[in-house]
Amino acid sequence: MIEINNLSFSYKKMPVFENINLTFPEGSIYGLLGENGVGKTTLLKLICGLLRPTQGTCTVDGFTSHERRPEMLQRVVMLPDEISLPDGATPQCYVNELAPFYPGFAQGTFLHLMQELEVEPNRKFKEMSFGQQKKSLIAVSLSLGTDYVILDEPTNGLDIPSKTQFRSILSKRVDEKSTIIISTHQVKDVENLIDPIVILNNNAVLLDASVQRIMEKLYFEYGGEKCDDAFYSEMLPGGYLNVIPNESGEESPLNIEALFNAVLRHKNQIKELFK
């Protein structure tokens, strides 16, 4: 389990997080959402031990992240949004370099994922499109056999068929022993994949809830008239989408973009509702 307790972090005198608390238990694909610049990538780096908290702690299975002990590092892999690839390397060469550090690496899994993502493992990175490079690195990350897979904007550069492939392979990889964290601002790419959902904004955690709890607390009304008291309203063909408190207990289809806008526009009311 990843545990973040009373954590604060600043870049020099600019605060990013102030006394936040989060846990990421096993067996879920977490969605980490937030506007650009709110600290999503910073939080991922804190989890991996690439940054040290100003105050508080971040631990992975009991190991303090910033100590970067081998026992912790072999449990975690992070795929950044941008990565510098070795000149002349192929995906197979790249994963061969990483494999000795990850006891759970499976060559068969790597080849299967590369085939499913329709990328040639022995083709040089420099001969690939950006999307093909990204798919190769996703295959590498998922084949290392880590308990925690952290993906920062993984669908950037992927076309529509590739995004479908990405969702398919990720839904097959999560089990009761694994945790996947996806940081993204392209919520539609992962809308039916992520659960629970964490939303960050202005040094704080605005929302940390499962989809089930979100649906218990909020109702997404489609096709009606605009509701002036709604947390968020959006005009759609045939009427409005209103995000309102779920006072009836009925189920409704979740719209993550509307949820995100509702949380940002009514921070205090939403936090009180989910308290």
C-alpha positions in Angstrom: 0.0 0.0 0.0 1.1 3.5 -0.7 0.5 5.8 2.3 0.9 9.6 2.3 0.6 11.1 5.8 0.5 14.9 6.6 2.7 15.5 3.6 3.8 19.0 2.6 6.2 19.9 -0.3 7.5 23.1 -1.8 9.7 24.2 -4.6 11.9 26.7 -2.8 9.3 29.1 -1.4 6.4 28.0 -3.7 4.1 25.5 -1.8 2.7 22.6 -3.8 1.1 20.5 -1.1 0.2 21.4 2.4 -0.6 18.6 4.9 -2.2 16.2 2.5 -3.2 12.6 3.3 -3.9 9.8 0.8 -3.7 6.1 0.6 -3.5 3.9 -2.5 -4.5 0.3 -1.5 -3.9 -2.7 -3.8 -6.3 -3.9 -6.5 -7.4 -0.6 -8.1 -6.7 1.7 -11.1 -6.6 5.2 -9.6 -7.3 8.3 -11.6 -5.3 11.3 -10.5 -6.9 14.4 -11.9 -6.3 18.1 -11.8 -5.6 21.1 -13.8 -2.1 21.7 -15.2 0.3 22.9 -12.6 -1.5 21.6 -9.5 1.2 19.0 -8.7 0.1 15.7 -10.2 3.6 14.9 -11.5 5.1 16.2 -8.3 3.0 13.7 -6.3 4.0 10.9 -8.5 7.7 11.8 -8.1 7.2 11.9 -4.3 5.7 8.4 -4.4 8.7 7.1 -6.4 11.2 8.8 -4.1 12.5 11.2 -6.8 11.5 14.1 -4.5 11.7 14.4 -0.7 8.7 15.8 1.3 9.3 19.1 3.2 7.2 17.6 6.0 5.3 14.4 6.5 5.9 11.0 5.0 5.3 8.9 1.9 5.8 5.1 2.2 5.4 2.2 -0.2 4.8 -1.1 1.6 6.3 0.5 4.6 9.5 1.7 2.9 10.1 5.4 3.0 10.0 6.5 -0.6 12.8 9.1 -0.7 15.3 6.6 0.8 15.0 4.7 -2.5 15.9 1.3 -1.1 16.2 -1.5 -3.7 13.5 -3.4 -2.0 11.1 -0.5 -2.7 12.3 0.4 -6.2 11.8 -3.1 -7.5 8.1 -2.7 -6.5 7.5 0.5 -8.4 7.8 1.6 -12.0 6.9 5.1 -13.3 6.4 6.1 -16.9 6.8 9.8 -17.3 5.0 11.9 -19.8 8.3 12.5 -21.6 11.4 10.3 -21.6 14.8 10.5 -23.3 15.4 7.2 -25.2 18.9 5.8 -25.9 20.2 6.5 -29.5 19.8 3.4 -31.7 18.0 1.4 -29.0 15.0 -0.9 -29.6 12.2 -1.7 -27.1 13.8 -5.1 -26.6 17.2 -3.7 -25.9 15.6 -1.1 -23.5 13.7 -3.7 -21.5 16.8 -5.9 -21.4 18.6 -3.1 -19.7 15.9 -2.7 -17.1 15.1 -6.4 -16.5 17.9 -7.2 -14.0 16.5 -4.6 -11.6 13.0 -6.1 -11.6 12.8 -9.7 -10.4 9.2 -10.0 -11.7 10.0 -9.1 -15.3 8.4 -11.5 -17.8 9.7 -11.6 -21.4 6.6 -13.4 -22.6 4.4 -10.7 -21.2 6.5 -8.0 -22.9 6.2 -9.7 -26.3 2.5 -10.3 -25.9 1.9 -6.7 -25.0 4.0 -5.5 -27.9 2.0 -7.7 -30.2 -1.3 -6.5 -28.8 -0.2 -2.9 -29.2 1.0 -3.6 -32.7 4.6 -2.5 -32.2 7.7 -4.3 -33.4 10.0 -5.0 -30.4 13.2 -5.0 -32.5 12.5 -1.8 -34.4 14.6 1.2 -33.4 12.9 3.9 -31.4 14.2 6.6 -33.8 12.3 4.9 -36.6 9.0 5.0 -34.7 6.3 7.6 -34.4 5.8 9.2 -31.0 2.7 7.1 -30.5 4.6 3.9 -31.3 7.3 4.9 -28.8 4.7 5.6 -26.2 3.0 2.2 -26.7 6.4 0.5 -26.5 7.2 2.1 -23.1 3.7 1.2 -21.8 4.5 -2.5 -22.7 7.8 -2.2 -21.0 6.3 -0.7 -17.8 3.6 -3.4 -17.6 6.0 -6.3 -18.2 8.4 -5.5 -15.4 6.2 -7.3 -12.8 6.0 -4.4 -10.3 3.2 -4.1 -7.7 2.8 -0.4 -8.5 2.6 1.0 -12.0 2.5 4.8 -12.2 1.6 6.4 -15.6 1.9 10.1 -16.2 -0.3 11.2 -19.1 0.0 7.8 -20.8 -2.5 8.5 -23.6 -0.6 11.6 -24.9 0.4 10.9 -28.5 -1.9 7.9 -28.9 -4.5 7.9 -31.7 -8.0 6.7 -31.1 -7.4 2.9 -31.9 -4.3 3.0 -29.7 -6.3 4.5 -26.8 -8.7 1.6 -27.1 -5.8 -0.9 -27.0 -4.4 0.9 -23.9 -7.7 0.6 -22.0 -8.0 -3.0 -23.0 -4.6 -4.1 -21.8 -4.8 -2.1 -18.6 -8.1 -3.5 -17.6 -6.6 -7.0 -17.9 -3.5 -6.2 -15.8 -5.0 -5.0 -12.5 -5.6 -7.6 -9.8 -5.9 -7.8 -6.0 -2.1 -7.4 -5.6 -1.4 -4.6 -8.0 -2.0 -0.8 -8.0 -2.1 1.4 -11.1 -2.1 5.2 -10.8 -2.9 7.2 -13.9 -2.3 10.9 -13.9 -4.1 12.6 -16.7 -6.1 15.7 -17.8 -7.6 13.7 -20.7 -10.3 12.2 -18.6 -12.4 10.8 -21.5 -9.5 8.5 -22.4 -9.8 6.7 -19.0 -13.4 7.4 -18.0 -14.5 3.7 -17.8 -11.2 2.5 -16.4 -10.3 4.5 -13.3 -11.8 3.8 -9.8 -11.2 5.4 -7.3 -10.8 9.1 -8.4 -8.5 11.6 -6.8 -8.8 15.3 -7.7 -6.1 17.8 -6.7 -6.2 21.6 -6.7 -4.3 24.4 -5.0 -2.1 22.5 -2.5 -5.0 20.2 -1.5 -6.9 17.0 -2.2 -10.4 18.1 -3.2 -11.8 14.6 -3.8 -10.7 11.1 -3.0 -13.6 8.7 -3.5 -14.6 5.5 -5.2 -17.0 5.6 -8.2 -19.7 3.9 -6.0 -19.4 6.6 -3.4 -19.5 9.4 -6.0 -22.7 7.9 -7.4 -24.2 7.7 -3.9 -23.5 11.4 -3.3 -24.1 12.9 -6.7 -26.7 12.6 -9.4 -25.9 13.2 -13.1 -29.2 14.4 -14.7 -29.4 14.2 -18.5 -31.9 15.9 -20.7 -33.6 18.2 -18.3 -33.7 21.9 -18.0 -30.8 23.9 -16.5 -30.8 23.7 -12.8 -29.6 27.0 -11.2 -28.7 25.2 -7.9 -26.6 22.5 -9.6 -22.9 22.1 -8.8 -22.4 22.1 -12.6 -24.6 22.5 -15.7 -23.8 22.0 -19.3 -25.9 22.3 -22.4 -26.2 19.1 -24.4 -28.3 18.1 -27.4 -31.8 17.6 -26.1 -31.3 19.5 -22.8 -28.8 19.9 -20.0 -26.5 17.8 -17.9 -26.9 18.8 -14.3 -24.7 17.6 -11.5 -26.8 17.8 -8.3 -26.8 16.1 -4.9 -28.2 12.6 -5.1 -31.2 13.0 -2.7 -33.2 10.2 -4.3 -30.6 7.5 -4.1 -31.1 6.7 -7.8 -28.2 5.6 -10.1 -27.0 7.7 -13.0 -24.2 7.4 -15.5 -21.0 9.0 -14.3 -19.5 11.9 -16.4 -16.0 12.5 -15.1 -15.6 15.8 -17.0 -18.7 17.1 -15.4 -17.6 15.8 -12.0 -14.3 17.5 -12.4 -15.9 20.8 -13.2 -18.4 20.5 -10.4 -15.6 19.8 -7.9 -13.5 22.8 -9.0 -16.5 25.2 -9.0 -17.8 24.2 -5.6 -14.8 23.0 -3.6 -16.1 23.6 -0.1 -19.6 22.2 -0.8 -18.2 19.1 -2.4 -15.7 18.5 0.3 -18.5 18.8 2.9 -20.7 16.5 0.9 -18.0 13.8 0.9 -16.8 14.4 4.4 
